[in-house]
């Protein structure tokens, strides 16, 4: 608009200047030819044209200023609307749909939200397509259509709006992901606290029902032995003290096993595979069963993850040998196709597992972000599977 106005004004000004120059030339030539009437007429015409040129320049400049002021006012109003639009888009839900609605209001056009890579088959008249890109990746596009043509300024403004919408869409996704991670972190923290409480409760029960009861029995037997000595029954006292000594040694063994299960020295000093083999060797000797072990895949796990999986294997094996007479047990670990780790503890023992024992295993698995499943055979046999996600394998 301003360009067309400037072209028309310059054309008219040029014609007036040419007329003024012609009148001045006429006056000079007439004066040189001693034609005073013609010279006076040329001078008068020159003065008149000079006044017309001056008036035209004043009016033209005023109109130019008015046009520029009107255009700046319109530009300011549009920028205010654009800022309001950005404010309404920022922090809201459905960013792309909101952008489409605001673009219809700003450009007075029909706006369609296209899918990434989607383009109309036939180009429509007075239509433009503005891509929405985030990190050079297209997340959609806006197709604007209206009756009057789109000017260059409209394309620039639509591009600015599209860039802002794409960044806001990305920020909304990042904020949503952050909220999900925070909720997951809170959930895992609660699970960790619950697992620690359950572990302390289990240890307290095991100490109370095992070592404390055994030591109480040893104390009663020693009291009985002292009483027999005081009454002169030496043979009876010797037998009682002998049984107390055996129970005392058994209690020491229980406490040693409990300490080993909490943090086996071989796991810390030699690694995961030797610790599991030491555990299975002990089970083979104590329960007369055969245990197959293949856990080399665990070497790529972090130390804390190895310790947690060791506890799951220990509890699963302990539950298997106490449910019924087992012939064979197996502990295998392998890498899944997606890069995770699967641990399987299988047995051929009959009977069903208690739900409480399964919940304890599931709770330990959740602290590792793993998924624990239990497959029970129709007649006998149970397989406990723990699958860890790929990121759990990073050390």
N, C-alpha and C positions, 0 to 999 in steps of 0.2 A: 504493500500500500504506500508506504513512505517512498519507495523507489519510483513508483509510477508518478506520484505527485512531484517528485524532484525532476523527473524527465519532462513532464509537461511545463513546469515552471521555467526550466532552463531553455526550452524551445521558445516560449513566449518572450522571455528576457532577451534572447538572441535576436528575435525579429525587431523588438523595440530598439535595441542598440544599433542595428543596421539602419533602421529608419532615421534615428538620431544622427548617425554618421552621414547619411545621405543628405539630410537637411543642412547640417553644418557644412558639408562640401558645396552644396548649392549656394549657401550664403557667401562662402569664400570666393567661389568662381564668379559670382555676380558682382562682388565688390571689386575683384580684379578687372572685370570688364566694364567698370564704371556704370553698372546698371543698378542705380541706387534703389529703385522700387523693388526690384527682384531681390536685391541683397537684404533689404528690410524684411521682405516676406520670408526669405530663408532664415534670417536671424530669429524672427518671431516664431517660425515653425520649429527652429532648433530649440528655443527656450521652452516652447510648449511640449515638445517631445521629451526634453530633459525633465520637465515636471512630471510628465506621464511615466517616464522611466523610474524616477524617484518614488512616485506614488506606488507604481507596480512593485518595486523592490520592497517597499515598506509593507505593502499588503501581502506579498508573497512570503516575506520573512515571518510575518505574524501568523499566516496560515501554516507555515512549516513548523513553527513553534507549537501551535495548537495541535497539529497532527502528531508531532513528537510527544507532546504532553499526553494526548489521548492514548497513544500507543504504550507509553510508559505506565500509564494508569492501568490499562488493560493487562500489561505484563505483570504489574505488581499484584493485581487481583488474582491472576492465574497462579502466580507463585504462592500467594496466600492460600489459595485452594489446594495447591499441591502440598504445601506444608501441613495443612489440616488433614489431607488424605493420608500422608505418611504417618501422622500422629494416630489416625484411626486404624491404620494397618498394623502399626507397631504394637507388639504385646497382645494382639488379639488372636483368636482361633481362626482356622480356615483362612490363612493369609492369602493364598492364591485366589480364592473365590471373592474375598473382600477386595482384592486388587482389581478384579474384573468389574465389580460393581462400581468402584470409585472411578475407574477409567471411563465407564459409560457416562458418568456424571461430568467428568472433567472435559472430555472431548466431544460430548453430545453425539456419541456414536454407538452403534451396536457392537458389543465386544464378546467374543467367544474365546473360552480357555481351551487351547489345544494341548494334546498330549505331547510328551517329548518326541521330537522327530516328525510329528504330524504336520502336514502342510496341505492346504486345499488343492484339489486337482486342477481347478480352473481359476485363473486369476480374475478377481472381481474388480470392477471400476471403483475408484475412490476407496481402496482398501489397502491396509498395511499390516504386516505381521512383525511383531516385536518379540524376539526370543527372551526367555527367562533363563539365565545361566548362573550357576554357582560353581566356582572353581573350574571354569571352562567346561562344565558339564551341564547340558540343557535339562532343565526340570519341567519345561513347558513353554508355551508361547501364547501371546495375546494377539488375536486377529480383530482389528478395528475396521468398521465399515460405516460410512455415512454418505449423505447426499453431496456435500461439497468436497472438493479435493483437500487432501492433507498437505499442508505446507511443510517446509523444512523445519520450522520451529516446532511444529506439532510432533514430528518424528523425534526430534531431540528430547522434547519433554516426555514423550511416551517411553523413550529409552531410559531416561533418568528414573521414571516411576518403576519400570520393569527391573532395573538394577537394584533399586531399594527393596522392592518386593522379594526378589530372589535372595538377597542377604537376610531379610527378615524371616523368610521361610526357613533358611538354613539355621538362623539363630533359634527359631522356635523348635526345630528338630533337635538341636543341641541341648536346649533347655529341657525338652522332654526326656532325652536320653539321660541327662544329668539327674533328673528327678527319679527315673527308673533305677539308675545306679545307686542313688542315695537310699531309695526304699530297699533295694537288694542288700546294700551294706548294713542297713538297720536290721533287716531280717536275719542276715548272717551273724551279726553281732548278738542278737537275741538267741540264736541257735547255739552260738559258741558258749554264751553264759549258761544256757540250759544244759549243754553237754558237759560243761565243767561241774555244774551242780550234780548232775546224774553220776558223773564219775566219782566225785567225792562221796556221794551217798553209797555207791556200789562198794567203794573201798572201805567205808565205815562198816557197812553190813558184812563184808567179807572178813574184816578184822574181828568184828564182834562175834560172828558165828563160827569163825575158824580159830585164829590164834588166841583170842581172849578166852574162849570156851576151853580150849585145850590147856592153856596155862592155869585156868581155874581148876580144871581137873587135876593137873599136876600138883597144885597147892593142896587140894584135898587129900591126894594120895600121900604127899609128904607129911601132912598132919597125922594121917593114919599110921604111917611108918614110925613117926616119933612116938605116937601113943603105944605102938607095939613094942618099941625099944624100952619105954618106961615101964611097961608091964612084964618085961623079960622075955617077950616072944621074938627072939632074934631071927629065927628062920623066916617067920611071917613078915617081919620088918624088912628083911633083905629082899624078899620077893616083891613087896609093895614098892620099895625104892627102885628096884630094877624096872618095874613097869612104868614108874614115874619118869625114869631116865629115858626109856624108849619113847614115851609120849613127848617128852621135852625135845628130844632130837627130831621127832616128826614135826613138831611145831616150828623148830628152827628151819626145817626144810620148807614148810609152808610159807614162812616169812621170806625165805630166800627166793622161792618161786614168785611170790608176790612182787618182790623188789625187781626181779628179772623181767616180769611182765610189764611193770611200769616203765622201765627204761633198760632194756637188756644191754649189757656192756658190749656184747658182740655186735649189736646194731650200731653202736657209736664208734667202735674201734675197727670193725672189719667190713661193715656194710650190710645192705638189706638181705641179699641172698644167703650169706652165711647165718644171719640171725634166723631167717625162716627155716633153714635146714636144721639148725640147732633145736628150734621149737618142735619141728616134726620128728626129729630123732628122739626127743624126749617122749613125745606122744606114742611113737612106735614101741618104745621099751615099756612104757607104763600101761598101755592098753592092748598090746599085741596086735597091732594093725599095720597095714602097709600104706605108706604115704608117698605119692608121686609129687615132685616139686619141679616147676619150671617158671622161675621169676626173674630171669635175666633182663626182661624189658623194664623192670623197675629202676634200673640204673640211671635212666634219664630223668627221673623225678627228683624234686627238691627233697632235702633231708626231712623237713617237717611233714611233707606229704608221705614220704616213706614210713615215718613213725606212725602216722595216723592209719595208713593201710595195714601196717603190721598189727596194730591193735584190732582192726576188723578181722584179719585172718585168724588171730589168736582166739577171739571170741567165737567166730564161726566154727573153728575146729573144736573148741571146748564144748560148744553146744552139740556138735555132731557126735562126739564120743560119749556124751552123757545121755543122749536120747535113746540109745540102744546099741547093741553089738554091731560094730561096723567091721567090714572086711578090708575095704580100701577107702582111702581118702586121696584127694588131689588138690593141688594149689597151682594154678597156671595164670600167667599174665602175658598179654600180647597187645600189640599196637593195633588200633582200629584203623579202617581206611581213611578216616578224616583226621588222623593224627592223635587221637586220644588214647587212653590206656584202659583195657578191660581186665579185671581181676575176677577169676572164677574159683570158688571153693566148692567142690563136689564131694558127696559121700553116698554110701549105699545103706545108711542106717534107716530102720523103719521108724514110724511114729511121726507126729506132727510137732512143729516148732511152736513154742508159746509166742503169742502176739507181743508180749512185753519184750522178749528177747529180740524180735524182729525190729521193734521200734527203736531199740538201742542202736542196732546196726544202721538203721535208716538215719538216725540222728547224727551218727558219726559220718555217714556218707554226705549228708547235707553240708556239714562244715567244710567239706572238700569241693562243694558245688558238683558232686557226683550224683548219679542215679543208681539206686540199689534195687534189684529185683530178686525174687525168690521163686524158683521153679521146683515144684514138688511132684515126684512121680506118683503114679496111681497106686502102686504097691509099696514101694520103698524108694529111698534116694532123694536127695535134695541138692540143688545147685544154687548157690548164692553168687550173684553177679554184681560187680561194682564197675560202672563205666564213668571215667573221668573225662571232662572236655579237653580239647586240644591245648588250650592255654594252660592247663594244669601241668603239662609236661615241661614247661619252661623252668629252668633252674634259677 
